[in-house]
Amino acid sequence: MTDRPVDEMSFEEAMAELEQVLGQLERGDVALDDSIKLYERGAALKARCEKKLKEAEEKVAAITLDGDGNPTGLKPAGDL
């Protein structure tokens, strides 16, 4: 587990750390206080991953297509 703020992590970084946190919790060899901290960190990492996925979905949804189905650009930000 790193001390890096979760809100600065990329999706991949957050997912990798979330997997580490889950592994530690599943093994059950962590003291109760540390388990609580891990759970809280894991919840924050999960939320970060969900946020980054939603952002990616919105970008994909904003791609406009021409008559042949080819991407032509993005919708203006106000259309999102």
ABEGO torsion letter per residue (X at the ends): XBABBAAABBAAAAAAAAAAAAAAAAAGABBAAAAAAAAAAAAAAAAAAAAAAAAAAAAAAABBBBAAGBBAEBBBAAAX
